[in-house]
Amino acid sequence: MPDPDVDFASGISAFESREFAKALKFLSPFSEQGNPEAQYRMAIMYQNGLGIVRNDTKALELMRAAAEQGHALAQHGLGFMYLQGECTPKDAAQAAVWFRKAADQGMAGSQMTLGMMYEQGLGVEKDPQAAKRWYELASGG
């Protein structure tokens, strides 16, 4: 009988080793069961065509599913999807929402991106003070 913990660990290990077809096989059932880490990694594979045919719709769906469960890297990834218009139309305001969720969990990359967005007034009201605060947080200040 398969051991779910071993299968999940094997899926993560395969992903990290860039053995995406193997990762897909192991992580797919966990993703379908709503595991946010599996969903996040599957989203990356779909987004970039790693071990599977690229599928923007599926990538967005899985990234959002993981992000909505509070997965900080998925929230950051979803923010970039909206900011860059990757897998979805560009929407800077939505990007800011997801970067903020990740930034609130301590993601320095999201904090830095939010600083830039506030500095430029991209998807948010231009606010030099908010930009400064986010930059300081990102740099550990």
N, C-alpha and C positions, 0 to 999 in steps of 0.2 A: 504494500500500500504506500503511495507517495506521501512524503512528509512535507506539508505546506511550508514549514520554516526553511527546510533545505531547498525547496523549489524557489522560494522567494529570494533567498540568499544567492542561489545559482543564477537567477535572472539578473540581479543587481551586479553580480560578478561578471556575467557575460556582457552586460551593458558597459561596465567600466573597462573591459578588455576589448571593446569595440567588436564583439561577436554578436551583431545585432539580430541576426536570424534566430540564434539561440536565445537571446534575451527576450525576443518577441514571444517565443514558444513558452518560456517560463513565466513572463510577466503578464501576458494577456489574460489569463484567468483571474489574477489578482486585480487587474485593472477593471475587469467586468464586475467584480465584487465590490468595487468602490474604493480600493486602496489608493490613497492619494499619491504615494511615492511611485507606485506602478503606473498610475495614470500620467503623472508628470513625465516619466521616462518614455512611456509609449507616445505621448504627445510630441516629444522631441524627435522620436523615430519617424512618426508620420510627417512632421513638419519638414524634415530634412531628407526624407526618403532613405532612411537607414534600415536596411534589412527588410524593407517593405516599400511598396509604391507610395510615393508622396501623396498625402491626402490632407489638404488644408482644412476641410470641414471637420474631419476626425481629430486633427491636431488641435484645433480651436476648442472643440467639444471636450476633449480630455484635459487640456490645459485649464479650461474654466472649471471643470469638475474638481480637479485637484486644488485649484486656487480657492474655490468656494468652501473647501474643507479646511482652509487656513494654512495650506502648504506654501511657505514663504517663497521658495524658488519658483513655484508655479505662478504665484501672484506677480513676481518680478517678470517672469516669462510672458505672462498675459499682458502685463503693462507694455512690454516691448512689442508684442504683436499689434496692439492698438497704436502705439507710437509710430511704428514703422509701416503699418498697413500690411503686415504679413499675416496671411491666413484670414484676414478680416479687413474691412475698410478702415482707413486711418481715422482715429478718434482720440485726439489728445486729451480731452476731458476724461474719457474712460481710462486712458493710460494713467492719468494722474491718480484716479481712484485706486487702481491696482498697485501702483508704485507706493502709494501711501500705506496700504495694508501691509506690504512687504517691509517698508521702511519702519513702520511701527513695531515690527518684529526684529528690528536691528539689522536689516539687510543694507550694508553700506552702499552697494551699487544702486539700490533704489533711492537711498537718501541723497546720493550724489545727483542722480537723474532728476529727482524732485527739486533739488537746488537749482539746477539748470532750467527746469520748467518754470519755476517762480521767477528766476532772473529774466527769462525771455518772455514771460507771460504766455506760455505755451500750454493751453488746456486749463489754465488757472489764471486768476487775476495776477498781473505783474506785481511782485512784492519783494523788494530787495532785502527786507528784514527776514522774511521767511526763507528766502534763498540762502542768506548767510547762516541762519539756524540749521538748515538741512546740510549745508556744506560742513559746518562745524561738527554736527553729529556724525557725518560720514567719515570725517578724519579722526574720530575718537575724542573730540573735544566736548 
